[in-house]
């Protein structure tokens, strides 16, 4: 069995992963804005994906254009916007969500706005499951042994939409959005993924942050680090899985695939903060198709060391929660990165002050199109640096046509309200 001495050997890896996930920073960085546009003719459709019985919005449901690699996801309230090319041969949308029946819709039957897509819960009977594993640790080992078989071994050039936010309590202090290209390395490669910026905009009101200059470091690389099959580090690396207890929970369905649901948490003897959560595994191929996980923040000091790069004088800063989600998409029997999201909340306890302050960050990225590529990765001069801090640009949020034909994630109502306030401030200045 592994010991804490063995775990300490991976301290560098812990820091690489967690310091690349949203953190506090007081340094300066560059995030260049460009104005490239797409040349497609598209029709835009808006709507909501919800539970057929309750009417509750389904967060992060996948909406894909059949016969293409073009897709988007719903926001945390179930709303979506999708721009569909007008080219011939594009006829249907597929809407999917774990635990629900997939729905196919004819694009010609959609309205431009207020489409309501209701999904039915997917029941799975015991007789549909040929084999129900009794040893979750053995199953995880089989998942890892089939990694090269299940995940693409090709390099892919992805177009993706990225968003990050910073909040003080429930008020937004910073909003950033970008369309990027991702050079996604093969899953059997140790080479790092690269990101190139296509378009970006940001607006921030640092007055809301009081004396704390709260910034995120890493930008889109934060979300790529959540790809646990490409960067297994602290969950699925061969020398770390013995630090976890795995448990068979149940099974569910997505896209007619039966999925095993396995929960995991760090063993009782492990003192350093690790992860806990659930893995969703395709019962036939044994590919992980999705994972939702969290960091154990019970030890304030140790979890703070993982996140906080620099903190204010006379204040204690520590994370109160850190939640992550990763989803993969299957194409021709191979899986690859599709969507990820990280949300971290912090508390700042000021010395000799009665009240504390809470901050939260969220970053998410959705792949909206992709293709195999045989070209080399981006030139060094074109890449965004992994330690990037997105800075204010001149564009702001005033231009409603900013994204052109690029697909984006619909903003949540609270974000939408903040954007409207920003637009009003800009118009007042003009």
N, C-alpha and C positions, 0 to 999 in steps of 0.2 A: 504494500500500500504506500502511496505517496505521503510524504511528510511536509511540514511547513517549510523545512529547509529546501526541499525540492521546489516548492511554490515560489520561494524567494528568488530562485534563478530566473523566474519569468517576470520579475518586477518591471523590467524594461518594457516587456510586451504589454503589461497592464497599463503603464503610462502612455505608451503609444496609442493604444486603443481609446482609452478614456480621455486623454488629453486632446484627442482628435474629435471626440464627441463634444457638443456645446459646452464651453467653459468660460470663466471670467478672464479677461485679459485687458491690460492697460497699454499695450503697444500699438504701433501704427502699422497699417498695411495698405496694399493697393488692390483695387478691384476695378479693372478697366471697363468702361462702357463702350460698346460698339453698337452699330445700327444696321447690321445685316438683316435682310428680310427674306421670307420664302417667296417662291414664285408660283405657288399653287392657287387655284381657284377653289374656294371652299364655301360650304353652307354651315352655319352655326346652329347648334341645337342645345337647348338648356332644359333642365328638369331635375327630378328628384327620384332616387331609388329608395324604396321603403319596404318594410315588412307588410305583407298583405293583410294581416289581421290587426296588428296594433297601429299601423301607420307610422311607426318610428323610422326615422331615416337610418339607412345602413351606411356606416362610415367606411370609407376606403374600398367600396365595391369597385370591381373592374368593369369598364365599358370598352369593348374592343370592336373594331370594324372588321367584320368577317372577310377573310381572304387577304388581309394586310397585316402589317406589324404596328398599325396605328391604334393607340389606346389612350385612355385616361382613367383617373380614379375619382370617386366622389369625395367631397370634403367630410369633415367630422359630423356634419349635419345631414349628409346624404345627398347634397346638391352637386350637380355637375354641369360643365360646359364642354361640348365636343365639336370641333371643327372637322367636317367631313369633306374630303376632296370630291369635286363634281365629276371626276373621271369615270368612264364607263366601267362596268363590272363590279362596282361597289353598291351592294343592295341591302345588306343586313348588319345589325348590331348584335353582339352577344354580351349579355350582362350576367356576371357571376359573383358569388359571395359564398364563403365557406359556411356550410350548414343549410344552404338554400338551393332550390332547383334553378339551374341556368335558364335564362329566358332569351329567346331570339326574337328580334323585332325588325320589321321591314322599315328601312329608312324613309321610304315614301309615305309611310303612315304617321311619321312624327311631325309635331308642330315645331315652330321655331322656338317657342318658349312654353314653360309650364307643363312639360311632359311628366306624367306620374307613372313610374315603372314599379309595379308591385311584384315582389318575389315571394314564393311559397316556401315554407320550411321543408327541408328534405329529411324524411324519416328513413332510418337505416335499420333493417331487421337483421337479427342474428344470422339467419340463413344466407344473407348476402355476403357474410364475412367467412371466407374459406378457412383462414387461419388467424387466430387471435393470439399474438405473441404473449408468452408468460414471463419472459426474461427481457425487460426493457434495456438492460445494459448490452445484452447480446444484439438486440435490434439496432442500437446506436452504432455498435461496431460494424454491423452489416451495412448501415447507411454510409458510413465512412469508407468502407471497402468498395462501394459502388459509385463513389463520387465521380470518378473519371468517366464512368459509363453513363451516368445520368445528367451531368452538367456539361454544357457546350465546351468543346476544346478548340473552338474557333475564336479569333479576335472579332469583336463587334464594334461598330461605330453607332452610338446611341444618341438620339436627340432627347433631351430631358428637361423638365420644368422643375426649378428649385425655388423653395420659399423658406425664409427664416424670420422669426419674430422674437422680440424681447418685450416682456411685460413687467411693469411694476404693479404689484397686486393685480387688478383686472384691467389696467389701462395700458394700451400699447405705447411703447416708447420708441420702437424701431421696427420698420417693416422693410424687408428686402425680397426682391424677386429676380429670377434670372432664367433665361433659356441657355442651356449649355450643350456642348457635345462631349460625350464620354467615350474615351477609347477604353473599352472593356476587354481586359486581357482574358485569355483562356483560363478555365478553372483549374487546369493542371499546371499553370505557370506561376512562378514566384514573382514575376514582374508586377509592378504596381499599376493600377488603373490611372488614367490621366484625364484631366478635365480642361476644356477650352471654352471660353465665354463667347456666346453669340450676342445676347442682349441682356441688359440688367437695368434695374431702377431701384432706388431706395430713398426713404425719407425717415428722418429720426428727430425726436424731440428729447435731447439729452437733459433738458431741464427737469423732466419727470423723474430722472434717476437720482435726484438729490446730489450728494457728494460722491456717488459711486458711478464711475464711468464704466458701464457694463457693456462689454462687447463680446461677440462670438468669434472664435478663431477656428479656421478650417473650412468654412463655407461648404460647398457641395461635397468635399471629401468626408465631412462628418457622416453623411448619409451612406456613402459608399463603404465606409468602415463597418456598417451594420450588416454587410453581406457575410453572414457567418460561414457560408460554404466557400467563399473566396479567401476570407481572412478569419479562420476559425479561432485563433488566439485563445481566448479565455473560456470558451465553452466546448468546442468540438475538436480542438487539437488533441492528438493522441496522448500527449503527456498531461492533459488537463481533465479528461473525462472522468478519471478516478477521483477527482475532487468533488464530484456531484453524485447525488442520489437521483435516479430516474425511476419514474412510476408510470405504468400504463393506466390512463384515465378512462378513455372511452374511444369511440370512433364516430366519424361524421362523413359528410360528402361535399364535394365541390366538382362541378363539371362532370358529374356521373362517376367520379373517382372516389373510391372509399379511402378515407384517411384515418390513420391511427393518430390518437392524441396522447402525447407523452408529456408529463410534467417533469420538471427538474429543479433542484435547489442544491446549494452547496452543503457538503457534509458538516456535521456538527463540530468536528475538530478543526475545521478551516476557519481561521480568524480573519484573514484578509477579505475585504468585500468582493464577492463574486456575483454571479447572476442567478436569477430564478425565473421560471416562466413555463411556456408550453411550446412544443414542436408539433407540427402537423405533417405527417409522413404518408405519402402515397403507398397504399398497401401492396400494389403490384411491383412498382419499380423500386420502392424504398428510397425515393427522393424526398427531401424536405421541401415542401411547397410553400410553407409559411412558418413564421415563428414570432411569438410575442413574448418579450422578456423584460426584466427589470434588474436594476442593480440593488443589492442589499445595502441600505443606507443606515442600518442600525448603529454601526460604529461611526459616530460623527467625525472624529478626528481622521480616521483612516479613509473614509469616503471623501472627506474634504480634500485630502492630499491628492486624490485621483483627479479631481476636477479643477480645483482652484489654482490658477497660475500665479496670481498676485492678488492680495486682498488689502482693503483699506486699513489704515492704522487705527488701533483701538476698536476693532470689531472682530467678531467671530463669524465666519461664513461657512455654511455647510449645506449640502444638498438634502432635501427632504423627500424627493422622489426622482426616479430616473426610469422612464418607460420607453421601450423601443419596439418597432414592428418592421419586419422584412417580409416581402412577398416575391415569389418567383413566378415566371410565366413559361409554359411548355410550348415548344414548337418543334414538330417533327421528331418527337421522342427525346428532346434535349431541353433542359431547364436553364434559365438565365435570369439575372436580376431584373425586377420589374418596378418595385416601389419600396421605399423605406421611410421611416419617420422616427424621430427622437424627440422626447419632451422631458426637460429637466427643470425642477423647481429648487430654488435656494432660499435660505433664510439668513438674513444679516442681523445679528445681535450686536447692537452698539453698546460699548462699555459706558456705564453711568447714564444710560437712557432707559426710560421706562418701556418704550415700545420698540418692537423689531420691525423689519421690513422684509417683504417677500418679493422675489423676482422669479420669473419663469422664462424659459427659452423653448422654442420649438423649431425644428428644421425638418423638411420633408422633400423628397425628390421622386418624381414619377417619370418613367420612361414612356415617351409618347410616340416614338418610332425608332427602328433600329434596322441594321443590315450587316451582314458579314462583310469583312474587309480584309484585304491582303496588303494594304498599305502599312507603313511603319507608323508608330505612335507619333503624336504631335511634336513639333519642334519645341525645344526648351523655351524659346521666346514666346510661343503661343500658349503655353500651359499656364493655368492658374497655379500658384504655389500652394502646397498643402497647408501652410500656416497663414493663408490669406485671411484678412478681415475686410468684409465688405464695407465700403465707405460710401458716403453720400455722393450722389451723382446729380447732374444738372437736370436730368429728365423728370425726376419726381413721379407723381402718379396722375399728372394732369392729362396726358395723352391717352384717350380711350382706345386708339387704334395702334398702340405701341407694339403689340405682339404680332400684328399681321395675321398670318395663317397658322402661327404656332399654337399648339394646344397647351392649355394651362389648367391648373387646378382652381376650381371656383373658390373664392374667399369665403370664410365663415362670416356670419352676420356681424359679429363683433369686430372682425378685421375690416369688413366692408364699411362699417360706421367710421372706423378710424381713417380709412382711405378718403372717405367723403369729407372729413374734417380737414385732412391734408389738402385736398383739392380746393376747399373753400379758402384756406389760408393762402394758397398760391394765387387764387383769383383776386383776393383782397390786396395782395402785394402788387399785382398787375394794375 
